Amino acid sequence: VQLQASGGGAVQAGDSLRLSCAGSIRASRSYSVGWFRQAPGREREFVAAIRASATYTRYAGSVKGRFFISTDNAKDLVYLQMNTLNPEDTAIYYCASTPRNLVYSALSSDSQYDYWGPGTQVTVSS
């Protein structure tokens, strides 16, 4: 499985971006896909995740209400719509996947994911 995240860029505070993750679903009935990010000098942190058929989603508190994760099964894509971006959102964003339907509590744990993409840079200036 090869994942590829795209859609990053340099934007102003208050702007929006939509990230895409390709290769994470593959028409499977069972999967979990997560977005994580890592800012310079900081540890990688959970952002958002979704389970197969969108049975449920989970968000980090810092992005809840601003970021939205969704899937397009026909295109084998998982999206992360990021609204009202602020400089604290600046990071490299990674998508990760596993063929398992993770339980809600496990969605935020990076150790639960088997496959990782190379990441896409998001830079938000004030």
DSSP file (Angstrom, degrees, kcal/mol; ACC not computed):
  #  RESIDUE AA STRUCTURE BP1 BP2  ACC     N-H-->O    O-->H-N    N-H-->O    O-->H-N    TCO  KAPPA ALPHA  PHI   PSI    X-CA   Y-CA   Z-CA
    1    1 A V              0   0    0      0, 0.0     2,-0.5     0, 0.0   115,-0.2   0.000 360.0 360.0 360.0 125.1    0.0    0.0    0.0
    2    2 A Q        -     0   0    0     21,-0.1     2,-0.3   113,-0.1   115,-0.1  -0.969 360.0-161.4-118.6 121.3    1.4    3.3   -1.0
    3    3 A L        -     0   0    0     -2,-0.5     2,-0.4   113,-0.4    20,-0.2  -0.740   4.3-168.2-100.1 148.7   -0.2    6.4    0.3
    4    4 A Q  E     -A   22   0A   0     18,-1.7    18,-2.5    -2,-0.3     2,-0.4  -0.940   3.4-162.2-140.4 116.1    0.1    9.9   -1.2
    5    5 A A  E     +A   21   0A   0     -2,-0.4     2,-0.3    16,-0.2    16,-0.2  -0.762  20.2 163.5 -94.6 142.2   -1.0   13.1    0.5
    6    6 A S  E     +A   20   0A   0     14,-2.3    14,-2.6    -2,-0.4   114,-0.1  -0.932  35.8  74.0-148.1 170.5   -1.4   16.2   -1.5
    7    7 A G        +     0   0    0     -2,-0.3    11,-0.3     1,-0.3    -1,-0.1   0.384  59.7 136.0 104.2  -2.8   -3.0   19.6   -1.3
    8    8 A G        +     0   0    0     12,-0.1     2,-0.3     9,-0.1    -1,-0.3  -0.164  20.4 134.6 -70.5 171.7   -0.7   21.4    1.0
    9    9 A G  E     -e  122   0B   0    112,-0.7   114,-2.7   111,-0.1     2,-0.5  -0.983  54.8 -66.9 171.7-173.7    0.5   24.9    0.5
   10   10 A A  E     +e  123   0B   0     -2,-0.3     2,-0.3   112,-0.2   114,-0.2  -0.919  56.0 160.0-107.1 122.8    1.2   28.3    1.9
   11   11 A V  E     -e  124   0B   0    112,-2.9   114,-2.5    -2,-0.5     2,-0.2  -0.816  37.3-102.7-135.2 172.4   -1.9   30.3    2.9
   12   12 A Q  E >   -e  125   0B   0     -2,-0.3     3,-2.2   112,-0.2    73,-0.2  -0.631  51.7 -82.3 -94.1 155.9   -2.9   33.2    5.1
   13   13 A A  T 3  S+     0   0    0    112,-2.4    73,-0.2     1,-0.3    -1,-0.1  -0.323 119.0  29.9 -55.7 136.3   -4.6   32.9    8.5
   14   14 A G  T 3  S+     0   0    0     71,-3.4    70,-0.6     1,-0.3    -1,-0.3   0.208  95.9 117.8  95.5 -14.7   -8.3   32.4    8.0
   15   15 A D    <   -     0   0    0     -3,-2.2    70,-2.5    70,-0.2    -1,-0.3  -0.187  56.7-127.6 -78.0 175.0   -7.9   30.6    4.7
   16   16 A S        -     0   0    0     67,-0.2     2,-0.3    68,-0.2    67,-0.2  -0.894  19.9-176.6-123.7 154.1   -8.9   27.1    3.8
   17   17 A L  E     - B   0  82A   0     65,-2.3    65,-3.5    -2,-0.3     2,-0.5  -0.980  15.2-146.9-142.1 152.4   -7.1   24.1    2.3
   18   18 A R  E     - B   0  81A   0     -2,-0.3     2,-0.3   -11,-0.3    63,-0.2  -0.971  14.1-160.3-123.6 118.5   -8.3   20.6    1.3
   19   19 A L  E     - B   0  80A   0     61,-2.5    61,-2.3    -2,-0.5     2,-0.4  -0.667   5.5-155.7 -90.9 149.7   -5.8   17.8    1.7
   20   20 A S  E     -AB   6  79A   0    -14,-2.6   -14,-2.3    -2,-0.3     2,-0.5  -0.966   6.6-160.7-126.2 144.6   -6.2   14.5   -0.2
   21   21 A C  E     -AB   5  78A   0     57,-2.1    57,-1.8    -2,-0.4     3,-0.4  -0.979  13.5-164.6-125.2 117.6   -4.9   11.1    0.6
   22   22 A A  E     +AB   4  77A   0    -18,-2.5   -18,-1.7    -2,-0.5    55,-0.2  -0.777  64.0  27.6-103.4 145.3   -4.8    8.6   -2.2
   23   23 A G  S    S+     0   0    0     53,-1.4    -1,-0.2    -2,-0.3   -21,-0.1   0.561  84.7 105.3  93.0   9.3   -4.4    4.9   -1.9
   24   24 A S  S    S+     0   0    0     52,-0.5    74,-0.2    -3,-0.4     8,-0.2   0.626  82.2  33.6 -99.8 -13.4   -5.9    4.3    1.6
   25   25 A I    >   -     0   0    0     51,-0.2     3,-1.1    47,-0.1     5,-0.2   0.849  63.8-175.8-110.0 -55.9   -9.2    2.8    0.8
   26   26 A R  T 3  S-     0   0    0      1,-0.3     3,-0.1    47,-0.1    48,-0.1   0.893  76.2 -64.3  55.5  45.1   -9.0    0.6   -2.3
   27   27 A A  T 3  S+     0   0    0     46,-0.4    -1,-0.3     1,-0.2     2,-0.2   0.772  94.4 153.9  55.8  28.7  -12.7   -0.2   -2.4
   28   28 A S    <   -     0   0    0     -3,-1.1    -1,-0.2     1,-0.1     3,-0.1  -0.616  47.2-148.3 -90.4 149.4  -12.4   -2.0    0.9
   29   29 A R  S    S+     0   0    0     -2,-0.2     2,-0.5     1,-0.2    -1,-0.1   0.582  88.5  54.7 -85.9 -11.5  -15.2   -2.5    3.4
   30   30 A S  S    S+     0   0    0     -5,-0.2     2,-0.3    21,-0.1    -1,-0.2  -0.971  72.3 111.3-129.0 118.6  -12.8   -2.4    6.3
   31   31 A Y        -     0   0    0     -2,-0.5    21,-1.9    -3,-0.1     2,-0.4  -0.961  39.7-149.7-171.3 161.1  -10.3    0.5    6.9
   32   32 A S  E     -GF  51  98B   0     66,-2.2    66,-1.9    -2,-0.3     2,-0.4  -0.989  15.2-167.6-137.9 136.8   -9.4    3.3    9.1
   33   33 A V  E     -GF  50  97B   0     17,-2.5    17,-2.5    -2,-0.4     2,-0.3  -0.988   6.3-173.6-128.8 132.5   -7.6    6.4    7.8
   34   34 A G  E     -GF  49  96B   0     62,-2.7    62,-2.5    -2,-0.4     2,-0.5  -0.912  17.4-144.5-126.0 152.7   -6.0    9.0   10.0
   35   35 A W  E     +GF  48  95B   0     13,-3.6    12,-2.6    -2,-0.3    13,-1.5  -0.963  23.9 174.8-112.0 132.9   -4.4   12.4    9.5
   36   36 A F  E     -GF  46  94B   0     58,-2.8    58,-3.2    -2,-0.5     2,-0.3  -0.875  10.5-157.7-128.6 162.6   -1.5   13.4   11.7
   37   37 A R  E     -GF  45  93B   0      8,-2.6     8,-3.1    -2,-0.3     2,-0.4  -0.986   7.1-159.9-143.2 155.2    0.7   16.4   11.7
   38   38 A Q  E     - F   0  92B   0     54,-2.1    54,-2.3    -2,-0.3     6,-0.2  -0.957   8.0-161.6-138.9 118.8    4.2   17.3   12.9
   39   39 A A    >   -     0   0    0      4,-0.4     3,-2.2    -2,-0.4    52,-0.1  -0.601  45.0 -76.1 -91.6 157.6    5.4   20.9   13.4
   40   40 A P  T 3  S+     0   0    0      0, 0.0    -1,-0.1     0, 0.0     3,-0.1  -0.287 118.3   6.4 -55.8 129.9    9.1   21.7   13.7
   41   41 A G  T 3  S+     0   0    0      1,-0.2     2,-0.3    -3,-0.1    -3,-0.0   0.534 113.7  99.7  77.3   5.3   10.5   20.8   17.0
   42   42 A R  S <  S-     0   0    0     -3,-2.2    -1,-0.2     1,-0.0     2,-0.1  -0.840  75.3-103.7-123.8 160.6    7.3   19.1   18.1
   43   43 A E        -     0   0    0     -2,-0.3    -4,-0.4     1,-0.1     2,-0.1  -0.408  48.0 -89.5 -77.1 157.6    6.1   15.5   18.2
   44   44 A R        -     0   0    0     -6,-0.2     2,-0.3    -2,-0.1    -6,-0.2  -0.432  51.0-164.4 -64.9 138.5    3.7   14.1   15.7
   45   45 A E  E     -G   37   0B   0     -8,-3.1    -8,-2.6    -2,-0.1     2,-0.2  -0.931  21.3-104.5-131.3 153.4    0.1   14.6   16.8
   46   46 A F  E     +G   36   0B   0     -2,-0.3   -10,-0.2   -10,-0.2     3,-0.1  -0.458  34.4 169.4 -73.1 142.6   -3.3   13.3   15.8
   47   47 A V  E     -     0   0B   0    -12,-2.6    13,-2.6     1,-0.4     2,-0.3   0.691  57.9 -28.0-117.3 -57.8   -5.6   15.5   13.7
   48   48 A A  E     -GH  35  59B   0    -13,-1.5   -13,-3.6    11,-0.2    -1,-0.4  -0.987  50.9-169.2-160.5 158.3   -8.6   13.5   12.5
   49   49 A A  E     -GH  34  58B   0      9,-2.1     9,-2.1    -2,-0.3     2,-0.3  -0.989   3.6-161.2-152.7 158.9   -9.6   10.0   11.5
   50   50 A I  E     -GH  33  57B   0    -17,-2.5   -17,-2.5    -2,-0.3     2,-0.2  -0.997  10.5-142.2-143.9 145.5  -12.4    8.1    9.8
   51   51 A R  E >   -G   32   0B   0      5,-1.9     3,-1.7    -2,-0.3   -19,-0.2  -0.643  46.6 -67.5-102.6 164.9  -13.6    4.6    9.8
   52   52 A A  G >  S+     0   0    0    -21,-1.9     3,-1.6     1,-0.3    -1,-0.2  -0.139 122.1  11.0 -51.6 141.4  -15.0    2.6    6.8
   53   53 A S  G 3  S-     0   0    0      1,-0.3    -1,-0.3     2,-0.1   -24,-0.0   0.705 120.6 -86.5  60.0  21.1  -18.4    3.8    5.6
   54   54 A A  G <  S+     0   0    0     -3,-1.7    -1,-0.3     1,-0.1    -2,-0.2   0.845  75.2 160.3  50.2  36.6  -17.9    6.8    7.9
   55   55 A T  S <  S-     0   0    0     -3,-1.6     2,-0.3     1,-0.3    -1,-0.1   0.861  71.6 -15.7 -59.4 -33.8  -19.4    4.9   10.7
   56   56 A Y        -     0   0    0     -5,-0.1    -5,-1.9    -4,-0.1     2,-0.3  -0.960  61.6-153.1-162.8 161.9  -17.6    7.4   12.9
   57   57 A T  E     -H   50   0B   0     -2,-0.3     2,-0.3    -7,-0.2    -7,-0.2  -0.845   8.3-155.2-125.7 162.4  -15.0   10.1   12.8
   58   58 A R  E     -H   49   0B   0     -9,-2.1    -9,-2.1    -2,-0.3     2,-0.3  -0.998   8.0-169.0-142.4 143.1  -12.8   11.5   15.4
   59   59 A Y  E     -H   48   0B   0     -2,-0.3   -11,-0.2   -11,-0.2     2,-0.2  -0.954  27.1-112.3-131.2 148.6  -11.1   14.9   15.7
   60   60 A A    >>  -     0   0    0    -13,-2.6     3,-1.6    -2,-0.3     4,-1.3  -0.518  35.4-117.2 -70.6 148.2   -8.4   16.5   17.9
   61   61 A G  T 34 S+     0   0    0      1,-0.3     3,-0.2     2,-0.2    -1,-0.1   0.833 111.7  61.5 -57.1 -33.8   -9.8   19.2   20.1
   62   62 A S  T 34 S+     0   0    0      1,-0.2    -1,-0.3     3,-0.0   -15,-0.0   0.664 115.2  31.3 -70.8 -15.6   -7.7   21.8   18.5
   63   63 A V  T X> S+     0   0    0     -3,-1.6     3,-2.5   -16,-0.2     4,-2.5   0.488  83.7 126.5-118.5  -7.2   -9.3   21.3   15.1
   64   64 A K  B 3< S+c   67   0A   0     -4,-1.3     4,-0.1     1,-0.3   -16,-0.0  -0.296  81.9  16.2 -59.8 131.3  -12.8   20.2   16.0
   65   65 A G  T 34 S+     0   0    0      2,-0.5    -1,-0.3     1,-0.1     3,-0.1   0.243 126.5  58.3  89.2 -13.5  -15.3   22.4   14.2
   66   66 A R  T <4 S+     0   0    0     -3,-2.5    17,-1.9     1,-0.2     2,-0.3   0.701  99.9  52.1-113.3 -36.0  -12.7   23.7   11.7
   67   67 A F  E  <  -cD  64  82A   0     -4,-2.5    -2,-0.5    15,-0.2     2,-0.4  -0.806  62.3-170.1-107.3 146.0  -11.4   20.5   10.1
   68   68 A F  E     - D   0  81A   0     13,-2.4    13,-3.1    -2,-0.3     2,-0.4  -0.993   7.9-154.0-139.8 130.3  -13.6   17.8    8.5
   69   69 A I  E     + D   0  80A   0     -2,-0.4     2,-0.3    11,-0.2    11,-0.2  -0.835  24.2 158.5-104.8 139.7  -12.6   14.4    7.2
   70   70 A S  E     - D   0  79A   0      9,-1.8     9,-2.9    -2,-0.4     2,-0.3  -0.950  25.8-131.6-152.0 168.7  -14.5   12.6    4.5
   71   71 A T  E     - D   0  78A   0     -2,-0.3     2,-0.4     7,-0.2     7,-0.2  -0.910   8.5-160.9-127.2 154.2  -14.1    9.9    1.9
   72   72 A D  E >>> - D   0  77A   0      5,-2.8     5,-1.9    -2,-0.3     3,-0.8  -0.843  14.8-175.9-127.6  93.0  -14.7    9.3   -1.8
   73   73 A N  G >45S+     0   0    0     -2,-0.4     3,-0.7     1,-0.3   -46,-0.4   0.851  79.7  58.2 -62.6 -35.3  -14.7    5.6   -2.1
   74   74 A A  G 345S+     0   0    0      1,-0.2    -1,-0.3    -3,-0.1    -2,-0.0   0.840 115.5  36.2 -63.8 -32.2  -15.1    5.6   -5.8
   75   75 A K  G <45S-     0   0    0     -3,-0.8    -1,-0.2     2,-0.1    -2,-0.2   0.409 107.0-123.4-100.6   0.8  -11.9    7.7   -6.2
   76   76 A D  T <<5 +     0   0    0     -4,-0.8   -53,-1.4    -3,-0.7   -52,-0.5   0.939  66.2 136.6  56.5  47.9  -10.0    6.0   -3.4
   77   77 A L  E   < -BD  22  72A   0     -5,-1.9    -5,-2.8   -55,-0.2     2,-0.4  -0.957  43.9-161.6-128.7 145.1   -9.5    9.3   -1.7
   78   78 A V  E     -BD  21  71A   0    -57,-1.8   -57,-2.1    -2,-0.4     2,-0.3  -0.997  20.3-155.2-121.4 130.4   -9.8   10.6    1.8
   79   79 A Y  E     -BD  20  70A   0     -9,-2.9    -9,-1.8    -2,-0.4     2,-0.4  -0.753  15.5-161.6-107.0 150.1  -10.1   14.4    2.3
   80   80 A L  E     -BD  19  69A   0    -61,-2.3   -61,-2.5    -2,-0.3     2,-0.6  -0.892  13.3-161.2-126.8 102.2   -9.2   16.7    5.1
   81   81 A Q  E     -BD  18  68A   0    -13,-3.1   -13,-2.4    -2,-0.4     2,-0.6  -0.735   8.6-165.7 -82.9 121.3  -11.0   20.0    4.7
   82   82 A M  E     +BD  17  67A   0    -65,-3.5   -65,-2.3    -2,-0.6     2,-0.3  -0.939   9.3 179.4-116.4 116.3   -9.3   22.6    6.8
   83   83 A N        +     0   0    0    -17,-1.9   -67,-0.2    -2,-0.6   -68,-0.1  -0.739  59.3  17.6-112.9 160.4  -11.1   25.8    7.4
   84   84 A T  S    S-     0   0    0    -70,-0.6    -1,-0.2    -2,-0.3   -68,-0.2   0.907  82.6-163.0  46.9  53.1  -10.1   28.9    9.4
   85   85 A L        -     0   0    0    -70,-2.5   -71,-3.4    -3,-0.3   -70,-0.2  -0.310   9.2-169.5 -66.1 147.4   -6.5   28.0    9.4
   86   86 A N    >   -     0   0    0    -73,-0.2     3,-2.7   -72,-0.1     4,-0.3  -0.896  40.1 -97.0-132.9 165.7   -4.2   29.7   11.9
   87   87 A P  G >  S+     0   0    0      0, 0.0     3,-1.6     0, 0.0    37,-0.3   0.772 118.8  66.7 -56.8 -26.3   -0.4   29.7   12.2
   88   88 A E  G 3  S+     0   0    0      1,-0.3   -49,-0.0   -49,-0.0    -3,-0.0   0.630  90.8  65.2 -70.0 -11.2   -0.6   26.9   14.9
   89   89 A D  G <  S+     0   0    0     -3,-2.7    -1,-0.3     2,-0.0     2,-0.2   0.515  72.4 120.6 -85.9  -5.3   -1.8   24.6   12.1
   90   90 A T    <   +     0   0    0     -3,-1.6     2,-0.3    -4,-0.3    33,-0.2  -0.433  41.9 104.0 -62.8 124.1    1.6   24.9   10.3
   91   91 A A  E    S- I   0 122B   0     31,-2.0    31,-2.7    -2,-0.2     2,-0.6  -0.969  76.8 -79.7-178.9 171.3    3.0   21.5   10.0
   92   92 A I  E     -FI  38 121B   0    -54,-2.3   -54,-2.1    -2,-0.3     2,-0.5  -0.876  48.3-146.1 -89.7 127.5    3.7   18.5    7.7
   93   93 A Y  E     -FI  37 120B   0     27,-3.1    27,-2.2    -2,-0.6     2,-0.4  -0.836  15.4-169.3-102.4 131.1    0.5   16.6    7.4
   94   94 A Y  E     -F   36   0B   0    -58,-3.2   -58,-2.8    -2,-0.5     2,-0.4  -0.924  11.7-149.3-118.7 140.8    0.6   12.8    7.0
   95   95 A C  E     -F   35   0B   0     -2,-0.4    22,-2.2   -60,-0.2     2,-0.3  -0.877  18.9-176.4-104.9 148.2   -2.1   10.4    6.1
   96   96 A A  E     -FJ  34 116B   0    -62,-2.5   -62,-2.7    -2,-0.4     2,-0.3  -0.967   1.6-170.0-140.0 151.9   -2.0    6.9    7.5
   97   97 A S  E     -FJ  33 115B   0     18,-2.2    18,-2.4    -2,-0.3    17,-1.4  -0.960  12.6-172.2-143.9 161.3   -4.2    3.8    7.0
   98   98 A T  E     -F   32   0B   0    -66,-1.9   -66,-2.2    -2,-0.3     4,-0.1  -0.977  31.1-129.2-146.2 147.3   -4.9    0.4    8.3
   99   99 A P  S    S+     0   0    0      0, 0.0     2,-0.3     0, 0.0   -66,-0.1   0.472  84.0  93.0 -76.4   1.3   -7.1   -2.3    6.8
  100  100 A R  S    S-     0   0    0    -68,-0.1     2,-1.2     1,-0.0    -2,-0.2  -0.671  81.8-122.9 -94.9 148.2   -8.7   -2.7   10.2
  101  101 A N        -     0   0    0     -2,-0.3   -69,-0.1   -71,-0.1   -50,-0.1  -0.783  39.1-149.7 -84.3  99.2  -11.8   -1.0   11.5
  102  102 A L        -     0   0    0     -2,-1.2     2,-0.1    -4,-0.1   -71,-0.1  -0.374  13.6-111.8 -72.2 148.3  -10.3    0.6   14.6
  103  103 A V    >>  -     0   0    0      1,-0.1     3,-1.4    -2,-0.1     4,-0.9  -0.406  37.2-101.7 -72.2 159.9  -12.4    1.2   17.6
  104  104 A Y  G >4 S+     0   0    0      1,-0.3     3,-0.9     2,-0.2     4,-0.4   0.871 120.6  53.2 -53.3 -44.0  -13.0    4.9   18.4
  105  105 A S  G 34 S+     0   0    0      1,-0.2     3,-0.4     2,-0.1    -1,-0.3   0.748 108.6  51.0 -67.0 -22.4  -10.4    5.1   21.2
  106  106 A A  G X4 S+     0   0    0     -3,-1.4     3,-1.8     1,-0.2     6,-0.2   0.608  84.9  86.2 -90.2 -13.2   -7.7    3.7   18.9
  107  107 A L  T << S+     0   0    0     -3,-0.9    -1,-0.2    -4,-0.9    -2,-0.1   0.792  89.3  50.2 -60.5 -28.5   -8.3    6.1   16.0
  108  108 A S  T 3  S+     0   0    0     -4,-0.4     2,-0.6    -3,-0.4    -1,-0.3   0.431  88.0  97.9 -91.4   1.6   -6.0    8.7   17.5
  109  109 A S    X   -     0   0    0     -3,-1.8     3,-1.7     1,-0.1     4,-0.2  -0.809  58.8-158.1 -97.1 117.9   -3.1    6.4   18.1
  110  110 A D  G >  S+     0   0    0     -2,-0.6     3,-1.3     1,-0.3    -1,-0.1   0.773  89.9  67.3 -66.2 -23.3   -0.4    6.5   15.4
  111  111 A S  G 3  S+     0   0    0      1,-0.3    -1,-0.3    -3,-0.1    -5,-0.0   0.653  90.3  65.2 -70.5 -13.3    0.8    3.1   16.4
  112  112 A Q  G <  S+     0   0    0     -3,-1.7     2,-0.4    -6,-0.2    -1,-0.3   0.566  85.8  87.4 -83.6  -8.8   -2.4    1.6   15.2
  113  113 A Y    <   -     0   0    0     -3,-1.3   -15,-0.2    -4,-0.2     3,-0.1  -0.753  54.4-168.3-100.6 139.3   -1.8    2.5   11.6
  114  114 A D        +     0   0    0    -17,-1.4     2,-0.4    -2,-0.4   -16,-0.2   0.758  69.0  45.2 -95.2 -28.7    0.2    0.3    9.2
  115  115 A Y  E     -J   97   0B   0    -18,-2.4   -18,-2.2   -91,-0.1     2,-0.4  -0.944  60.7-172.5-127.7 140.9    0.8    2.5    6.3
  116  116 A W  E     -J   96   0B   0     -2,-0.4  -113,-0.4   -20,-0.2   -20,-0.2  -0.975  14.4-140.1-132.8 143.3    2.0    6.1    6.0
  117  117 A G        -     0   0    0    -22,-2.2  -113,-0.2    -2,-0.4     3,-0.1  -0.463  34.5-103.6 -91.2 172.3    2.4    8.6    3.2
  118  118 A P        -     0   0    0      0, 0.0  -114,-0.1     0, 0.0   -24,-0.1   0.567  61.4-120.5 -77.6  -9.1    5.3   11.0    2.8
  119  119 A G        -     0   0    0    -24,-0.1     2,-0.4   -27,-0.1   -25,-0.2   0.077  12.5-117.4  92.9 156.2    3.4   14.0    4.0
  120  120 A T  E     - I   0  93B   0    -27,-2.2   -27,-3.1  -114,-0.1     2,-0.3  -1.000  27.0-118.8-136.7 137.3    2.5   17.4    2.6
  121  121 A Q  E     - I   0  92B   0     -2,-0.4  -112,-0.7   -29,-0.2     2,-0.5  -0.567  23.7-172.0 -82.5 132.7    3.5   20.8    4.0
  122  122 A V  E     -eI   9  91B   0    -31,-2.7   -31,-2.0    -2,-0.3     2,-0.5  -0.992   4.5-176.5-121.1 123.5    1.0   23.3    5.2
  123  123 A T  E     -e   10   0B   0   -114,-2.7  -112,-2.9    -2,-0.5     2,-0.5  -0.981   3.6-171.6-124.7 123.3    2.2   26.7    6.1
  124  124 A V  E     -e   11   0B   0     -2,-0.5     2,-0.3   -37,-0.3  -112,-0.2  -0.959   6.4-163.5-117.6 122.0   -0.1   29.4    7.6
  125  125 A S  E      e   12   0B   0   -114,-2.5  -112,-2.4    -2,-0.5    -2,-0.0  -0.772 360.0 360.0-105.9 151.0    1.1   32.9    8.0
  126  126 A S              0   0    0     -2,-0.3  -114,-0.1  -114,-0.2    -1,-0.1   0.452 360.0 360.0 -86.4 360.0   -0.5   35.6   10.1
